[in-house]
Amino acid sequence: MPTDAQAAHRVEQQLRDFIRGGVSDALTRARAETPNLTPERVQGFVDAVYESAFAILQTLGEAEANE
């Protein structure tokens, strides 16, 4: 976690935007391919975006620890 509360809030906002945008983009692309999406396929998109978001948090945490 950043030691600065404002920096932590910025990271939170950026992460929220990343997740919202990533899921939205994945659903838009998938619907263009096939309009019938199964709940399992949608969950797969969500899981992939959250895994990417977690990787970003790990990278930020490591960078913060090295400062």
DSSP file (Angstrom, degrees, kcal/mol; ACC not computed):
  #  RESIDUE AA STRUCTURE BP1 BP2  ACC     N-H-->O    O-->H-N    N-H-->O    O-->H-N    TCO  KAPPA ALPHA  PHI   PSI    X-CA   Y-CA   Z-CA
    1    1 A M              0   0    0      0, 0.0     2,-0.1     0, 0.0     7,-0.0   0.000 360.0 360.0 360.0 139.0    0.0    0.0    0.0
    2    2 A P        -     0   0    0      0, 0.0     6,-0.1     0, 0.0    59,-0.0  -0.401 360.0-134.8 -63.9 146.7    1.2    3.5   -0.7
    3    3 A T  S    S+     0   0    0     -2,-0.1     2,-0.5    61,-0.1     3,-0.1   0.759  88.7  78.4 -75.2 -23.3    2.0    5.4    2.4
    4    4 A D  S  > S-     0   0    0      1,-0.1     4,-2.1     2,-0.0     5,-0.2  -0.763  73.9-148.4 -88.5 124.1    0.2    8.5    1.1
    5    5 A A  H  > S+     0   0    0     -2,-0.5     4,-2.1     1,-0.2    -1,-0.1   0.857  98.6  53.3 -62.2 -36.0   -3.6    8.2    1.4
    6    6 A Q  H  > S+     0   0    0      2,-0.2     4,-2.2     1,-0.2    -1,-0.2   0.892 107.9  50.3 -67.2 -38.7   -4.1   10.2   -1.8
    7    7 A A  H  > S+     0   0    0      2,-0.2     4,-2.3     1,-0.2    -2,-0.2   0.910 110.0  50.7 -64.8 -41.3   -1.8    7.9   -3.8
    8    8 A A  H  X S+     0   0    0     -4,-2.1     4,-2.3     1,-0.2    -2,-0.2   0.897 109.8  50.4 -62.1 -40.3   -3.8    4.9   -2.5
    9    9 A H  H  X S+     0   0    0     -4,-2.1     4,-2.5     2,-0.2    -1,-0.2   0.897 109.2  51.1 -65.6 -39.9   -7.0    6.5   -3.5
   10   10 A R  H  X S+     0   0    0     -4,-2.2     4,-2.7     2,-0.2    -2,-0.2   0.916 110.2  49.5 -63.1 -42.4   -5.6    7.2   -7.0
   11   11 A V  H  X S+     0   0    0     -4,-2.3     4,-2.6     2,-0.2    -2,-0.2   0.922 110.6  50.8 -61.5 -43.9   -4.6    3.6   -7.3
   12   12 A E  H  X S+     0   0    0     -4,-2.3     4,-2.4     1,-0.2    -2,-0.2   0.923 112.0  46.5 -59.8 -45.5   -8.0    2.4   -6.2
   13   13 A Q  H  X S+     0   0    0     -4,-2.5     4,-2.5     2,-0.2    -2,-0.2   0.915 113.2  48.8 -63.7 -43.7   -9.7    4.7   -8.8
   14   14 A Q  H  X S+     0   0    0     -4,-2.7     4,-2.5     1,-0.2    -2,-0.2   0.896 111.8  49.4 -64.1 -40.2   -7.4    3.6  -11.6
   15   15 A L  H  X S+     0   0    0     -4,-2.6     4,-2.7     2,-0.2     5,-0.2   0.915 110.3  50.2 -65.1 -43.4   -8.0   -0.1  -10.7
   16   16 A R  H  X S+     0   0    0     -4,-2.4     4,-2.7     1,-0.2     5,-0.2   0.925 112.6  47.0 -60.5 -45.0  -11.7    0.4  -10.7
   17   17 A D  H  X S+     0   0    0     -4,-2.5     4,-2.7     2,-0.2     5,-0.3   0.903 111.7  51.6 -63.8 -40.9  -11.6    2.1  -14.1
   18   18 A F  H  X S+     0   0    0     -4,-2.5     4,-2.8     2,-0.2    -2,-0.2   0.934 113.1  44.2 -60.6 -47.4   -9.3   -0.7  -15.4
   19   19 A I  H  X S+     0   0    0     -4,-2.7     4,-2.5     2,-0.2     5,-0.3   0.944 115.2  47.1 -65.3 -48.4  -11.6   -3.4  -14.3
   20   20 A R  H  X S+     0   0    0     -4,-2.7     4,-2.2    -5,-0.2    -2,-0.2   0.931 117.1  43.9 -59.5 -46.5  -14.8   -1.7  -15.5
   21   21 A G  H  X S+     0   0    0     -4,-2.7     4,-2.9    -5,-0.2     5,-0.2   0.896 112.8  51.6 -66.5 -41.1  -13.2   -1.0  -18.9
   22   22 A G  H  X S+     0   0    0     -4,-2.8     4,-2.3    -5,-0.3    -2,-0.2   0.916 112.8  44.0 -63.3 -44.4  -11.7   -4.4  -19.3
   23   23 A V  H  X S+     0   0    0     -4,-2.5     4,-2.5    -5,-0.2     5,-0.2   0.925 115.0  49.6 -66.4 -44.1  -14.9   -6.2  -18.6
   24   24 A S  H  X S+     0   0    0     -4,-2.2     4,-2.3    -5,-0.3    -2,-0.2   0.927 112.4  47.2 -61.0 -45.5  -16.9   -3.9  -20.8
   25   25 A D  H  X S+     0   0    0     -4,-2.9     4,-2.5     2,-0.2     5,-0.2   0.912 111.9  50.4 -63.4 -42.5  -14.4   -4.2  -23.7
   26   26 A A  H  X S+     0   0    0     -4,-2.3     4,-2.4    -5,-0.2    -1,-0.2   0.912 112.1  47.3 -63.1 -42.2  -14.3   -8.0  -23.4
   27   27 A L  H  X S+     0   0    0     -4,-2.5     4,-2.6     2,-0.2    -1,-0.2   0.896 110.8  51.8 -66.8 -39.3  -18.1   -8.2  -23.4
   28   28 A T  H  X S+     0   0    0     -4,-2.3     4,-1.5    -5,-0.2    -2,-0.2   0.932 112.4  45.6 -62.3 -45.7  -18.3   -5.9  -26.4
   29   29 A R  H  X S+     0   0    0     -4,-2.5     4,-1.3     1,-0.2    -2,-0.2   0.917 114.1  49.0 -63.7 -42.6  -15.9   -8.0  -28.4
   30   30 A A  H  X S+     0   0    0     -4,-2.4     4,-2.7     1,-0.2     3,-0.2   0.895 108.6  52.2 -66.3 -39.9  -17.6  -11.2  -27.4
   31   31 A R  H  < S+     0   0    0     -4,-2.6    -1,-0.2     1,-0.2    -2,-0.2   0.823 104.8  56.8 -66.9 -29.4  -21.0   -9.9  -28.4
   32   32 A A  H  < S+     0   0    0     -4,-1.5    -1,-0.2    -5,-0.2    -2,-0.2   0.851 111.8  43.2 -67.5 -33.3  -19.7   -9.0  -31.8
   33   33 A E  H  < S-     0   0    0     -4,-1.3    -2,-0.2     1,-0.3    -1,-0.2   0.911 137.9  -5.5 -77.3 -44.4  -18.6  -12.6  -32.3
   34   34 A T     <  -     0   0    0     -4,-2.7    -1,-0.3    -5,-0.1    -2,-0.1  -0.940  55.3-148.4-154.1 127.0  -21.8  -14.2  -30.9
   35   35 A P  S    S+     0   0    0      0, 0.0     2,-0.9     0, 0.0    -4,-0.1   0.693  83.4  79.1 -72.4 -16.5  -24.8  -12.5  -29.3
   36   36 A N        +     0   0    0     -6,-0.1     2,-0.5    -5,-0.1     0, 0.0  -0.794  62.5 179.6 -97.7 102.2  -25.5  -15.5  -27.0
   37   37 A L        -     0   0    0     -2,-0.9    -6,-0.0     4,-0.0   -10,-0.0  -0.863  19.5-139.0-104.3 132.8  -23.1  -15.4  -24.1
   38   38 A T     >  -     0   0    0     -2,-0.5     4,-2.2     1,-0.1     5,-0.2  -0.533  23.4-116.6 -82.9 154.9  -23.2  -18.1  -21.4
   39   39 A P  H  > S+     0   0    0      0, 0.0     4,-2.5     0, 0.0     5,-0.2   0.860 116.9  56.3 -57.5 -34.5  -22.8  -17.1  -17.8
   40   40 A E  H  > S+     0   0    0      2,-0.2     4,-1.8     1,-0.2     5,-0.1   0.898 106.7  48.1 -65.4 -40.1  -19.6  -19.2  -17.7
   41   41 A R  H  > S+     0   0    0      2,-0.2     4,-1.7     1,-0.2    -1,-0.2   0.915 112.0  49.1 -67.1 -42.8  -18.1  -17.3  -20.6
   42   42 A V  H  X S+     0   0    0     -4,-2.2     4,-2.3     1,-0.2    -2,-0.2   0.922 109.9  52.0 -61.2 -44.2  -18.9  -13.9  -19.0
   43   43 A Q  H  X S+     0   0    0     -4,-2.5     4,-3.0     1,-0.2    -1,-0.2   0.861 104.8  57.2 -61.5 -34.8  -17.4  -15.1  -15.7
   44   44 A G  H  X S+     0   0    0     -4,-1.8     4,-2.2     2,-0.2    -1,-0.2   0.903 106.7  48.2 -61.6 -41.5  -14.3  -16.1  -17.7
   45   45 A F  H  X S+     0   0    0     -4,-1.7     4,-2.2     2,-0.2    -2,-0.2   0.939 113.2  47.6 -62.7 -46.6  -13.9  -12.5  -18.9
   46   46 A V  H  X S+     0   0    0     -4,-2.3     4,-2.5     1,-0.2     5,-0.2   0.929 111.7  50.0 -61.5 -46.5  -14.4  -11.1  -15.4
   47   47 A D  H  X S+     0   0    0     -4,-3.0     4,-2.3     1,-0.2    -1,-0.2   0.910 110.1  50.7 -59.3 -43.4  -11.9  -13.6  -13.9
   48   48 A A  H  X S+     0   0    0     -4,-2.2     4,-2.0     2,-0.2    -1,-0.2   0.902 111.1  47.9 -63.2 -41.7   -9.3  -12.7  -16.5
   49   49 A V  H  X S+     0   0    0     -4,-2.2     4,-2.5     1,-0.2    -1,-0.2   0.920 112.2  48.9 -66.4 -43.1   -9.7   -8.9  -15.9
   50   50 A Y  H  X S+     0   0    0     -4,-2.5     4,-2.4     2,-0.2    -2,-0.2   0.867 109.0  53.5 -65.8 -35.2   -9.4   -9.4  -12.1
   51   51 A E  H  X S+     0   0    0     -4,-2.3     4,-2.0     2,-0.2    -1,-0.2   0.908 110.3  47.5 -63.7 -40.9   -6.3  -11.6  -12.6
   52   52 A S  H  X S+     0   0    0     -4,-2.0     4,-2.1     2,-0.2    -2,-0.2   0.909 110.8  51.6 -64.4 -42.0   -4.8   -8.8  -14.6
   53   53 A A  H  X S+     0   0    0     -4,-2.5     4,-2.3     1,-0.2    -2,-0.2   0.898 109.0  50.9 -62.5 -40.4   -5.8   -6.2  -12.0
   54   54 A F  H  X S+     0   0    0     -4,-2.4     4,-2.5     1,-0.2    -1,-0.2   0.899 107.8  52.5 -63.8 -40.3   -4.2   -8.4   -9.3
   55   55 A A  H  X S+     0   0    0     -4,-2.0     4,-2.2     2,-0.2    -1,-0.2   0.887 108.4  51.2 -63.1 -38.4   -0.9   -8.6  -11.3
   56   56 A I  H  X S+     0   0    0     -4,-2.1     4,-2.6     2,-0.2    -2,-0.2   0.927 109.7  49.8 -63.0 -44.8   -0.9   -4.8  -11.5
   57   57 A L  H  X S+     0   0    0     -4,-2.3     4,-2.7     1,-0.2    -2,-0.2   0.900 109.3  51.9 -61.8 -40.4   -1.4   -4.5   -7.8
   58   58 A Q  H  X S+     0   0    0     -4,-2.5     4,-2.5     2,-0.2    -1,-0.2   0.930 110.6  47.9 -60.4 -45.3    1.5   -6.9   -7.2
   59   59 A T  H  X S+     0   0    0     -4,-2.2     4,-2.3     1,-0.2    -2,-0.2   0.918 113.0  47.8 -62.4 -44.8    3.8   -4.9   -9.5
   60   60 A L  H  X S+     0   0    0     -4,-2.6     4,-2.4     1,-0.2    -1,-0.2   0.900 111.7  51.0 -63.1 -40.5    2.8   -1.7   -7.7
   61   61 A G  H  X S+     0   0    0     -4,-2.7     4,-2.2     2,-0.2    -2,-0.2   0.898 110.3  48.5 -64.1 -40.7    3.4   -3.3   -4.4
   62   62 A E  H  X S+     0   0    0     -4,-2.5     4,-1.5     2,-0.2    -1,-0.2   0.900 111.8  49.5 -65.6 -40.7    6.8   -4.5   -5.3
   63   63 A A  H  < S+     0   0    0     -4,-2.3     4,-0.4     1,-0.2    -2,-0.2   0.904 111.5  49.4 -64.0 -40.9    7.7   -1.1   -6.7
   64   64 A E  H >< S+     0   0    0     -4,-2.4     3,-1.0     1,-0.2    -2,-0.2   0.885 109.6  51.6 -65.1 -39.2    6.5    0.6   -3.5
   65   65 A A  H 3< S+     0   0    0     -4,-2.2    -1,-0.2     1,-0.2    -2,-0.2   0.802 106.7  54.7 -68.4 -28.9    8.5   -1.9   -1.4
   66   66 A N  T 3<        0   0    0     -4,-1.5    -1,-0.2     1,-0.2    -2,-0.2   0.524 360.0 360.0 -83.8  -5.4   11.7   -1.1   -3.3
   67   67 A E    <         0   0    0     -3,-1.0    -1,-0.2    -4,-0.4    -2,-0.1   0.482 360.0 360.0 -82.3 360.0   11.5    2.6   -2.7
